Amino acid sequence: MASPLWLDKLRAVPIIGFRFTPLYVSNTSLLDLAQPIVNRWIEATHKPDIRFDSPTQLTLDVGNGYSFIAGSELLNGQFNYRAKVTTTPNQDPVVTTNPAEPYTDLVEKVSEQTLQLFDALYKKSPRRLRRVGIVANTAFSPDKVVPGVQSLIDHLGDPWVNGLENYNSMLSVVLQRRDTWHEKCHHTIRRDHVEDESSVDQVLLTLDWQRVYVEPEAVSLQKLRQIVAQCTTDAYKYFETFGMGDLKYE
């Protein structure tokens, strides 16, 4: 599988998301179905956070950077680095985060856990898949922008002699169409720097790759696993093309 190495180096974090046709199950019933697998996940952390977002949706935060949202039409898994502040009397606070991991390793872990949750929730309730999303969120210094991102910034600023100082843009494009699905990517890029010592000058980038089905696909765990593997490969190919500057803006 081709790997977007530039994302691996930037502490990018993933979201893996599925959108289904509606199936209305109460949030308490979802929690009952998920409880065995969630109990296994939280054995190491002992810090779960379970939130009922709506009558048919809940968020499961298992306390180690991984969290999941399950609802009538969606199932998402994601990872975020968490900061922990340790205080000791008469000493400066110490801030620690999760050890850095390559984006592609995190995608594999989030995908597997989300698939396990899918199996626990819907083993007896077949789902019909509308969309798969693979997201990369990252941030980096403006003087360390990868070639493809710099090409996009230059292209957006081309009408002005001095280019762009700050920006906040969302670009949505269809990458390809097939008889049964189409593939697209939302690109969100932002820099909002002010001359202030407390301001962090960074570029925020989100790549939201999606495969959208013309007609919903009936999926079992095995089929969904195959779909995730293929979508991950295709998303990585596009992320690498974008990041390395192989798109043509002329």
N, C-alpha and C positions, 0 to 999 in steps of 0.2 A: 504494500500500500504506500503510495506516494505520501510524503510527510511535509507539511508546511513548516520547515525548520525555523523560519523567522518568528513564527508564533511560539514555538517551543522555547526560544531564547528570551521572550519578552514577558514571561509570567502571565500569558494570556489564560483566561478562565472560560470554561464552556457552559453552555446551556444546551440540553437535548430536549426537544419538545415534540409532542404528538397532538394533533387535533383530530377528533373523531366526530362522527354523527352523534347527536345527543343521546345520552342514557342517564336518566335521572335516578340517582341513588343518594340517600341522605348522607350527610357528612359523618354521622355516627356509625352508619353501616359501613362506610368506606374504612373508617378507623378500625372497626372490628375485623374486617377482612385483611387489613394491612398489619394488624397487631403482631402476629408471629414473626414476620420478617423485620418489622421495626424493632421489636425486642432484641433480635439478634444483632442488629446494627448498633444499638445504643449500649450494648454490654461494655464496650470499650470506653465510651464517653460519659455515660450516666448523666448527660445533660440534654435530654430531648426538649424540644419546644413544639407543642402541637397547637395549631390555631385553626379555629373554625371560621373561614373567611365568608362563607355564605351557607345557606341550608344544604347546598349540594357540593360544597368545595371545602377542602382542608389543606393546610400547609404542614408538612412534617420536616422539622429541622432536627437532624440527628446529632448536632453538636460538634461536629468535626470539620465543618466547612461544607458539608453536603446537605442539600435540602430538596424537597420534592413538593409539587403541587398536584393534587388530583381533584378533578371536577367532572361535571356532566359531559363536557366536550374536550377536556384537555388532560394531559399528563406531562409534567415537566420535571426534569432533574437538572440540578446545577451545582457548581462548586464555586466558592469564594474564599479567598484567603482571610483568615480571621486574626485580628490583633488581640493579644492578651497582655494586660498590664499587671505586673507584679510589684507590689509595694513592700518595702522593708523599712522599719523605723530608722531614721537618720541617714537614709540612702536615697539616691535618685530612683524614681520608678524605672523598671525594666520592661520594655515592650518586646514581645516575641510574636511571631506569626507561624503558620504552618510552614514546614519545609517546602522550598520551591520544587515544583515538579513540571516536566514538560507538558505543554498543552495537549499533545496527542495521548500521553498517558492518562491525563485527567478525563479526556473524552472517553477513553476505553472504560475507565472506572464508572463514570457517571452513566454511560450507556448501559453497562451491565446491571447496575443497581436499579436503573429505571425500568429495564426489562424484567427484572425480578419482581419489582413492584407491580408492573402490568400483569404478570402471571398471578400474583396473589389477589389482585383486585378483580380480574376479569376472566379467571379460568372457567367459570360457569356462565359468563355473560359475554358472548362474542361481540367484538367491536368492529366498526367499519371506519377505516382510516381515510382522512381527508388530506392531511398534510404532515410532513416531517420537517423539523427545523434543526439545524446545527449552527450554533452561534459561537463566535469568538469575541470576547471583550478584552481589551488591553489598553495600556497607557504607556507613553514613552516621552522622552525629552525631545523638544523640537530640533535639537542638533543631532539626534540619533534616529531620524526617520528612515525607514526602509525605502528602497528605490520606488516601489509601486505607489506607496502612500505619498511620497514627495511628488511624483508625477501627477497624481490627482490634485494635490494642493496647488501645484504650478498651473495646471489646466484651469482650475476654478478661478485663480487669480490673474489669468492671462489678459483680461481686458484692461488691467490697471498697471501702470508703469512700475510701481513698487510692490506689486503682488498683494498678498493678503497678510494682515497683521493678526487678526483673530477671525474665526469662522465657526459656523454651526450649520452643517448641511446634512440632509438625508437624501440619498439617491437610491431609487429602486429600479432595478432592471430585470428584464426577462432574459435569461442566458440561453435557453433552448426550449423548443416545444416538441413534444411527441404526441402520438395519438391518444395516449392514456394519461399523460401528465405533462406538466411544464415545470421548468426549473428557474428560480429567480434568486436574487440576492439584494437585500437592503444594506446599504453602506451608510453608516452614520459617523461623521468625523467632526470633532469640536476642539477648538482652542479658545480659551477665554482668559487671557493673561492681562493683568494690570500691573503697573509699576509700583509694587508694594512688597515689602520684605516678607509679609505673611502669605503672599500669593504664590502658589506652586505653578510654575510654567510647564505645562504638559499637554500633549495631544492625546485625546481620548478617541478610541476607534472601536466600533462595533461592526462586525460582519455577520449578517443574519441570512444564511443560506437556507433555501426552502425547496422542497419538492411538493408540488400541489397536484393532487389527482383530479382528473376530469370527472370521474365517477368514483365514489368511495369504494375502497378496497376492503373486503373482509379479511381480517388478519387473526391468525393464531400466534402464539409465542414464537414458534419456529419461523413462520413467515415474517413476522415483524423483526426478528433478529436478522434475517437475510436482508430485509429492506434497509435496516440501520447500517449494516456492513457496506452495502452498495452506496447508500447516500453519503456515508462518511468518506468513502474513497472519492466520490465525485466532488464533495465539498472541499476536500483537501486539494484536489487538482485546481479548483478555482481559486482557493485562498493563495496557493503558491503562484499561480499566474498573476493574480492581482498584486501580491506582495513584492514580487521580483520585477515588476514593471513591464510585463509582457503584453499589457493591453495597449491599444493604439488610440490616442486621443486626437489625432490630426484629422 
